[in-house]
Amino acid sequence: MKIRVIRKLMFAFLLFFMYRNRYKLMNTVLQNETVRKFVVSLFMKSPLFRNRLIFTLFPKKMDSNIE
């Protein structure tokens, strides 16, 4: 029983540490070119992320003169 409580506390502390340092961890992981390419390709396979990125980079212009 004690071991289970200690494991849960350690896991909670780990999650808290990772949340507090999430940007440092992300920069450290993405410094590796292979990992960065894998993560980008993984995100680009998902329609949700891909569409959001495309619409952010290339917004549709609302021009009433073009028919």
N, C-alpha and C positions, 0 to 999 in steps of 0.2 A: 504494500500500500504506500509506504514511504517513497519507494522508487518511482512509482507512478506519479506522485505529486511532484517530486523533484524533476522528473522529465517534463511535465507540463509547465513548471516554472521556467525551466531552461529554454523550452520552446517559445514561451511567451517573451522571455528576455531576448532571444534571438530575433524574433519577429519585430520587437520594439527597436532593437539595434539596427536591423535592416531598413526599417521605415525611416528612422532618423538619418541614416546615411545613404538613402536610396540613390541620390544623384552621384555621390562618390563611387558607389558600387557599380552603377550603370556605366560611368566613364571608365572605370577600371576594366570592366568586362569588355566594353566596346573598343578598347584600344587595340585589341587583337583583330587584324584584318579578316581572318577566316571567320571568326565568330561574328563580326559585324556584317559580313556578306550573308552569312546564314540567317541572321536575325532579320535583315532587310528582305531577303527573299521569302522568309516565312511570313512576314507581315504583308508583303505584296501579293501573296497567294490568297489572303483573306479579303473578300469583297468589301467588308466594312471599312477596314483601314485603307485599302487601295482607293476606294471612292472618296473617302474623306481627304486623302492626300491630293488626289487629282483635282477635286473641286477647290481645295485651298490654293493650290499652285496655279490653276488655270480657271479662275472664276468666269462664269458666263456674264457677258456684258449685256445689260438691258438697254438696247438702243432701238427706239421706235422708228427710226428712219430706214432701217434695214428691213426689207420684205422678202 
